[in-house]
């Protein structure tokens, strides 16, 4: 059985897909597929058991899983995931952005969900091995990338309530085009004043599916009210901004200060969030993590004290916000157009990710 070497961790056995998607179909899919609907030929996998630890590192054909209907994940949602992208640079290399930070967050999420912690080198090594196997799936178009989804779940067939004694770790990959395929435009945000995403002491800081399931009803409400995204408030008072269903939020005042809710256990510590904060500091601009009152924000928008609002996350990098709506209010952010700082940060961040700008912080990691 052939092996795929990694620069950071153990080798992965390679079990080639006997029926890979023909090149013509693959190329056609690279440019037209909706986000997360087309997947590469292979997936990475590692098994864990209480007795043996982590074993059986492999790259195998992407396909259905052999899972018992009694698998603990189906009953108690003991699972976590990550999301990051592989970018094809002009020199032909393929790189990813801050994978070690994702690996560390994956370990923190595992601790919170009583799952075994994957070694950081195994996490990054699985990305390397999968991209080696499926390098042809990394698109070349402007704004395109290969989205990688590492995840871990309780695979033991057991319906008693305790941490699972057998766990599966996998990585699947999906080619994606530019998030703003129709051109960059500001989005409308519905602020949910009825449902919370997470509470103090809960799983808000872990990247687990339950947090996203809890956000789906809010997303439905947003769409019913003509908005693309939903923003949640704190569960205790429903007065302070926390995060969107899948992105962190930032507010820019007219004096150039960037405000963002603190990572105090109820919101996800986004890798893009941390990167944007560093890029702002690099410009000698203040970044303040502090509670942001919804009432203050609405008043500050009305008075002109706030000039920009944007969201940030892996899928879109940075998304300008042009409208905030909720029960009893509907306001435009500045003139509704993407703000200058938002656009500048988006250009800088994506410039680093695609190798068009210098990587002063050593954030990019070469996979091939």
C-alpha positions as CSV (number, residue, x, y, z in Angstrom):
1,X,0.0,0.0,0.0
2,X,1.6,3.4,-1.0
3,X,2.2,6.0,1.7
4,X,1.8,9.8,1.7
5,X,4.5,11.6,3.6
6,X,3.8,14.7,5.7
7,X,6.4,17.2,6.9
8,X,5.0,17.4,10.4
9,X,3.5,14.1,11.4
10,X,3.3,10.3,10.7
11,X,2.8,9.0,7.2
12,X,-0.7,8.2,5.9
13,X,-1.5,5.0,4.0
14,X,-2.9,5.9,0.6
15,X,-5.8,3.8,-0.7
16,X,-6.5,5.4,-4.1
17,X,-10.0,5.9,-5.3
18,X,-10.5,3.3,-8.1
19,X,-13.1,5.6,-9.8
20,X,-11.9,9.2,-9.5
21,X,-14.1,11.8,-11.2
22,X,-12.9,12.2,-14.8
23,X,-10.8,15.3,-15.3
24,X,-13.4,17.0,-17.6
25,X,-16.2,16.6,-15.1
26,X,-13.9,17.8,-12.3
27,X,-12.9,20.9,-14.2
28,X,-16.5,21.7,-15.0
29,X,-17.5,21.3,-11.3
30,X,-14.6,23.5,-10.1
31,X,-16.1,26.6,-11.6
32,X,-19.8,26.1,-11.1
33,X,-20.5,24.2,-7.9
34,X,-22.4,25.8,-5.0
35,X,-20.5,25.9,-1.7
36,X,-20.1,22.5,-0.1
37,X,-21.9,20.5,-2.7
38,X,-19.1,18.9,-4.7
39,X,-16.3,16.9,-3.0
40,X,-12.9,15.7,-4.0
41,X,-12.0,12.1,-4.7
42,X,-10.5,11.3,-1.3
43,X,-10.8,11.9,2.4
44,X,-8.3,11.6,5.3
45,X,-9.2,9.5,8.3
46,X,-7.7,8.4,11.7
47,X,-9.4,6.1,14.2
48,X,-9.3,6.4,18.0
49,X,-10.2,3.9,20.6
50,X,-10.0,4.0,24.4
51,X,-7.6,1.0,24.3
52,X,-5.3,1.8,21.4
53,X,-5.4,5.6,21.0
54,X,-4.9,7.1,17.5
55,X,-4.3,4.5,14.8
56,X,-4.9,3.7,11.1
57,X,-3.9,7.0,9.5
58,X,-5.1,6.8,5.9
59,X,-6.3,8.6,2.8
60,X,-9.2,6.7,1.3
61,X,-11.9,7.2,-1.3
62,X,-14.5,9.8,-0.4
63,X,-17.7,7.9,0.3
64,X,-20.5,6.9,2.7
65,X,-19.5,5.9,6.2
66,X,-20.4,2.5,7.8
67,X,-22.1,3.9,10.9
68,X,-24.4,2.1,13.4
69,X,-27.7,3.7,14.1
70,X,-26.7,3.4,17.7
71,X,-23.6,5.6,17.1
72,X,-23.3,8.0,20.0
73,X,-23.0,11.1,17.8
74,X,-26.5,10.5,16.5
75,X,-28.0,10.6,19.9
76,X,-25.8,13.0,22.0
77,X,-24.1,15.2,19.3
78,X,-20.6,14.5,20.6
79,X,-18.7,16.0,17.7
80,X,-16.6,18.9,16.6
81,X,-15.3,20.4,13.3
82,X,-13.1,23.0,11.7
83,X,-13.0,24.8,8.4
84,X,-10.0,26.1,6.5
85,X,-8.9,26.5,2.9
86,X,-6.1,25.5,0.5
87,X,-5.0,28.2,-1.9
88,X,-3.1,27.7,-5.2
89,X,-0.5,30.4,-5.5
90,X,0.9,31.8,-8.8
91,X,4.2,29.9,-8.3
92,X,2.2,26.6,-8.4
93,X,2.5,25.9,-4.7
94,X,-0.6,25.1,-2.6
95,X,-0.8,26.7,0.8
96,X,-3.2,27.1,3.7
97,X,-3.8,29.8,6.3
98,X,-2.9,29.4,9.9
99,X,-3.6,25.7,10.2
100,X,-1.8,25.4,13.5
101,X,-4.3,27.8,15.0
102,X,-7.1,25.6,13.7
103,X,-5.4,22.6,15.2
104,X,-5.1,24.3,18.6
105,X,-8.8,25.3,18.5
106,X,-9.7,21.8,17.4
107,X,-8.0,20.5,20.6
108,X,-9.8,23.0,22.8
109,X,-13.1,22.0,21.2
110,X,-12.3,18.4,21.9
111,X,-11.6,19.0,25.5
112,X,-14.9,20.8,25.9
113,X,-16.9,18.0,24.3
114,X,-15.1,15.2,26.2
115,X,-13.5,13.9,23.0
116,X,-9.8,12.7,22.7
117,X,-7.4,15.4,21.6
118,X,-5.8,14.9,18.2
119,X,-2.1,15.7,18.1
120,X,-1.5,19.0,16.3
121,X,0.9,17.3,13.9
122,X,-1.7,14.8,13.0
123,X,-4.2,17.6,12.2
124,X,-1.9,19.5,9.9
125,X,-0.5,16.3,8.5
126,X,-3.9,15.1,7.5
127,X,-4.4,18.3,5.5
128,X,-1.0,17.8,3.8
129,X,-1.8,14.2,2.9
130,X,-5.2,15.0,1.5
131,X,-4.0,17.8,-0.6
132,X,-1.2,15.6,-2.0
133,X,-3.8,13.1,-3.0
134,X,-6.3,15.6,-4.4
135,X,-4.1,18.5,-5.6
136,X,-5.9,18.6,-8.9
137,X,-9.0,19.6,-7.0
138,X,-7.5,22.9,-5.9
139,X,-8.9,25.5,-8.3
140,X,-6.9,28.3,-9.9
141,X,-9.5,31.0,-10.4
142,X,-9.4,34.3,-8.6
143,X,-11.1,33.9,-5.2
144,X,-11.3,30.1,-5.6
145,X,-10.0,27.6,-3.1
146,X,-10.3,24.1,-1.8
147,X,-12.4,24.2,1.4
148,X,-11.3,21.6,3.9
149,X,-13.5,20.3,6.7
150,X,-11.8,18.3,9.5
151,X,-14.3,16.8,11.9
152,X,-14.4,14.3,14.8
153,X,-17.4,12.4,16.1
154,X,-18.4,9.7,18.6
155,X,-18.7,6.6,16.4
156,X,-19.1,4.0,19.2
157,X,-22.4,2.1,19.0
158,X,-23.6,2.9,22.5
159,X,-26.7,4.8,23.7
160,X,-25.6,5.1,27.3
161,X,-24.6,8.6,28.5
162,X,-20.8,8.8,28.8
163,X,-17.9,9.9,26.5
164,X,-17.6,7.6,23.6
165,X,-14.8,5.0,23.7
166,X,-14.4,4.9,19.9
167,X,-14.1,8.0,17.8
168,X,-13.5,8.8,14.1
169,X,-11.6,11.8,12.7
170,X,-12.0,12.7,9.0
171,X,-11.2,15.5,6.6
172,X,-13.2,16.0,3.5
173,X,-12.6,18.7,0.8
174,X,-14.8,20.7,-1.5
175,X,-13.7,23.1,-4.2
176,X,-15.3,26.6,-3.9
177,X,-15.4,29.7,-6.0
178,X,-15.4,33.3,-4.9
179,X,-17.9,33.9,-2.0
180,X,-19.0,37.0,-3.8
181,X,-19.5,35.5,-7.3
182,X,-21.8,38.3,-8.3
183,X,-19.5,41.1,-7.0
184,X,-18.9,42.3,-3.5
185,X,-22.0,43.8,-1.8
186,X,-23.1,44.6,1.7
187,X,-25.3,42.1,3.5
188,X,-28.4,42.7,5.6
189,X,-28.4,41.4,9.1
190,X,-31.4,40.4,11.3
191,X,-30.7,40.8,15.0
192,X,-32.5,38.0,16.9
193,X,-33.9,39.2,20.1
194,X,-35.7,36.0,21.0
195,X,-33.3,33.1,20.5
196,X,-29.7,32.7,21.8
197,X,-26.8,30.8,20.2
198,X,-24.9,30.0,23.5
199,X,-24.9,30.8,27.2
200,X,-22.2,31.3,29.8
201,X,-20.7,28.0,30.8
202,X,-22.0,26.3,27.6
203,X,-20.3,25.3,24.4
204,X,-20.2,28.7,22.6
205,X,-16.4,28.7,22.4
206,X,-16.3,25.2,21.0
207,X,-16.7,24.6,17.2
208,X,-19.4,22.0,17.6
209,X,-22.5,21.3,15.5
210,X,-24.9,22.0,18.3
211,X,-24.1,25.7,18.2
212,X,-24.8,25.9,14.5
213,X,-28.0,23.9,14.9
214,X,-29.1,26.4,17.5
215,X,-28.6,29.2,15.0
216,X,-30.7,27.8,12.2
217,X,-34.0,29.0,13.4
218,X,-32.6,32.5,13.7
219,X,-31.3,32.2,10.1
220,X,-34.8,31.2,8.9
221,X,-36.2,34.3,10.7
222,X,-33.6,36.5,9.1
223,X,-34.6,35.2,5.6
224,X,-38.3,35.7,6.4
225,X,-37.5,39.3,7.2
226,X,-35.5,40.0,4.0
227,X,-32.0,39.5,5.5
228,X,-29.1,37.3,4.5
229,X,-27.6,36.6,8.0
230,X,-28.6,36.6,11.6
231,X,-26.7,38.2,14.6
232,X,-27.3,36.8,18.1
233,X,-27.3,38.7,21.4
234,X,-26.1,37.5,24.8
235,X,-28.4,34.9,26.4
236,X,-28.6,36.6,29.8
237,X,-29.9,40.0,28.8
238,X,-30.5,40.0,25.0
239,X,-28.8,43.4,24.9
240,X,-25.2,42.8,23.8
241,X,-23.9,41.7,20.4
242,X,-22.2,38.3,20.3
243,X,-21.8,36.8,16.8
244,X,-23.5,35.8,13.6
245,X,-24.6,32.2,12.9
246,X,-21.2,31.5,11.4
247,X,-19.1,34.7,11.6
248,X,-17.7,37.2,14.2
249,X,-18.7,40.8,14.1
250,X,-16.7,44.0,14.2
251,X,-17.8,47.7,14.5
252,X,-15.7,50.7,13.3
253,X,-16.1,54.1,14.8
254,X,-15.5,57.4,13.0
255,X,-12.2,57.9,14.9
256,X,-10.8,54.6,13.5
257,X,-11.3,52.4,16.5
258,X,-12.4,48.8,15.9
259,X,-14.7,47.2,18.4
260,X,-15.5,43.5,18.7
261,X,-17.3,41.5,21.4
262,X,-14.9,39.7,23.8
263,X,-14.1,36.0,23.5
264,X,-15.4,35.2,27.0
265,X,-16.6,31.7,26.4
266,X,-19.9,32.3,24.6
267,X,-18.5,33.1,21.1
268,X,-16.1,31.3,18.9
269,X,-12.5,32.6,18.8
270,X,-12.4,32.9,15.1
271,X,-9.0,32.5,13.3
272,X,-10.1,35.2,10.8
273,X,-11.2,37.4,13.7
274,X,-7.8,37.2,15.3
275,X,-6.0,37.8,12.0
276,X,-8.1,40.9,11.3
277,X,-7.4,42.3,14.7
278,X,-3.7,41.9,14.1
279,X,-3.9,43.6,10.7
280,X,-5.7,46.5,12.3
281,X,-3.0,46.8,15.0
282,X,-0.3,46.6,12.3
283,X,-1.8,49.9,11.1
284,X,-1.4,51.4,14.6
285,X,-5.2,51.6,14.9
286,X,-6.8,50.6,18.2
287,X,-8.7,47.3,18.6
288,X,-10.9,47.0,21.7
289,X,-12.6,43.8,22.8
290,X,-15.5,44.9,24.8
291,X,-19.3,44.3,25.2
292,X,-21.2,46.2,22.5
293,X,-24.7,47.2,23.5
294,X,-27.3,46.9,20.8
295,X,-28.9,50.1,22.0
296,X,-25.6,52.0,21.8
297,X,-24.9,50.7,18.3
298,X,-28.2,51.8,17.0
299,X,-27.8,55.3,18.5
300,X,-24.2,55.5,17.2
301,X,-25.3,54.6,13.7
302,X,-28.0,57.3,13.9
303,X,-25.5,59.9,15.1
304,X,-22.8,58.9,12.7
305,X,-20.4,57.8,15.4
306,X,-20.2,54.3,13.8
307,X,-19.0,54.4,10.2
308,X,-18.7,50.6,9.3
309,X,-19.8,47.2,10.5
310,X,-18.4,44.0,9.1
311,X,-18.4,40.3,9.7
312,X,-15.5,37.9,9.3
313,X,-15.0,34.2,9.0
314,X,-13.3,31.5,6.9
315,X,-15.9,31.2,4.1
316,X,-16.1,34.8,3.1
317,X,-13.0,36.2,4.8
318,X,-14.6,39.7,5.4
319,X,-18.2,40.6,4.7
320,X,-19.5,44.2,4.8
321,X,-22.7,44.9,6.6
322,X,-25.0,47.5,5.1
323,X,-28.2,47.1,7.1
324,X,-29.2,46.0,10.6
325,X,-32.9,45.1,11.3
326,X,-34.8,43.6,14.1
327,X,-38.1,43.9,16.0
328,X,-38.8,47.6,16.1
329,X,-35.8,48.9,14.1
330,X,-34.3,48.8,10.6
331,X,-31.3,51.0,10.0
332,X,-28.7,51.5,7.3
333,X,-25.0,51.3,8.1
334,X,-23.5,54.6,6.8
335,X,-24.7,54.7,3.2
336,X,-25.1,50.9,2.9
337,X,-22.0,50.5,0.8
338,X,-18.9,48.6,1.9
339,X,-16.7,50.9,4.0
340,X,-13.1,51.8,3.1
341,X,-11.5,50.0,6.1
342,X,-13.6,46.9,5.4
343,X,-12.4,46.8,1.8
344,X,-8.8,47.5,2.7
345,X,-8.7,44.7,5.2
346,X,-10.4,42.3,2.8
347,X,-7.8,43.1,0.2
348,X,-4.9,42.7,2.6
349,X,-6.2,39.5,4.2
350,X,-6.9,37.8,0.9
351,X,-3.7,39.1,-0.6
352,X,-1.7,37.3,2.1
353,X,-3.8,34.1,1.7
354,X,-3.2,34.0,-2.1
355,X,0.4,35.1,-1.9
356,X,-0.1,38.5,-3.5
357,X,1.2,40.3,-0.4
358,X,4.0,39.6,2.0
359,X,3.2,37.3,4.9
360,X,4.8,39.3,7.7
361,X,3.4,37.1,10.5
362,X,4.2,33.7,9.0
363,X,0.6,32.7,8.8
364,X,0.7,30.7,5.6
365,X,1.8,27.0,5.5
366,X,2.9,25.3,2.4
367,X,1.1,21.9,1.8
368,X,2.8,21.1,-1.6
